């Protein structure tokens, strides 16, 4: 049950990171002087959402893991990092960073 709660916390952090990434993407696109008629907007939106999703995942997982390490729950980060659902290339990088950080914090 405790593992499911931590899994939910990481998902919440990832969603918040994605929303921040999307907000920054759209805010930056309004400030740029881009001729949107020359570029297919579907590709731009798809690429922007993909980049913000990956960035949100990485930032959410890092912030969530660092929060757990700061609150004295570094062992939970190691337990969380063993889940098979997190086997994406960018998540594996975040896990390795969190594992090394949590081992230093013990």
N, C-alpha and C positions, 0 to 999 in steps of 0.2 A: 504494500500500500504506500509506503514511504517513497519507493521508487517511482510509482505512478504520479505522485505529487510533484516530484522533482522533474519528471518528464513534462508535466503540464507547465511548470515554471519556465522551462527552456522553450516550450512552444510559445508561451506568452511573450517572452523576450524576443523571439524570432519575428513574431507578428508585429511587435512594436518597431523593431528594426526595419522591417519591410515598409511599414507605413512612413517612417521617417525618410527612407530612401526614395520612395515614390514622391513624397512631398518635395524633397530636394530636387529630384529630376524635373518635375513640372515647374518648380520655381525657377530653376536654371534655364529651362527651355523658353520661358517667357522673357528672360533677360537677354537671351542671345538673339542676334540678328540673323536668322536662318530663313532662307527661302523654302518654306515648307511645300510649295507646289512642285518643286523639282525632285523631292524625295518622297518615296512612298511612305505615308504616315503610318501604315500598319507595321512596316518593318521597324520604324523608329520606336513606336510604342511597344512592340514585342521585345526589341532589344533592351529598351529602358526598363521594362518590367522584369526581364530576366536578370539584368545586372542588379536591379534593386532587390530582387528576391535572394540572389546569392549573397549580396552584401548584407542584407537583413539577417540571413541565416548566420553568417559568420559573426557579425556584430552581436546578434542576440545570444548566440551560444557563448561567445567570449565574455560578454557582460554578465550573463547568467552564471557562468562558471567562476568568474572573478568575484561575483557577489557571494557565491557559496564559499569560496576560499576565504574571503574576508570575514564571513560570519562563523568561521570555524568548522565548516562542513566539507573539508577538502576531500575526505574519503568518498563522499557522495559523487564528486566529479569523476573519480575513477570508476565507480559503479555505473554511472550514467554513460561513460564513454565506451562501455562494452556492449551497448545495445546495437543490434544489427541494423536497425532502422536508420542509424546515423552514418551509414557507409556511403557517403558521397565525397568526391575529391576535396571540395572546400571544407566539408565538415571533418574529414580526417585531419586536415591541417590544423583546424581549430582544436580538435581533440588532443593532438600531440602537444600543442602549445599549453593547453590546460593541464595535461598530465604532468608536464615538466614544471609548471607553475605550482600545481597542488603538491607535488613531491617536495618542493622547496619550502612550502608553507607549513608542513607538518612538523 
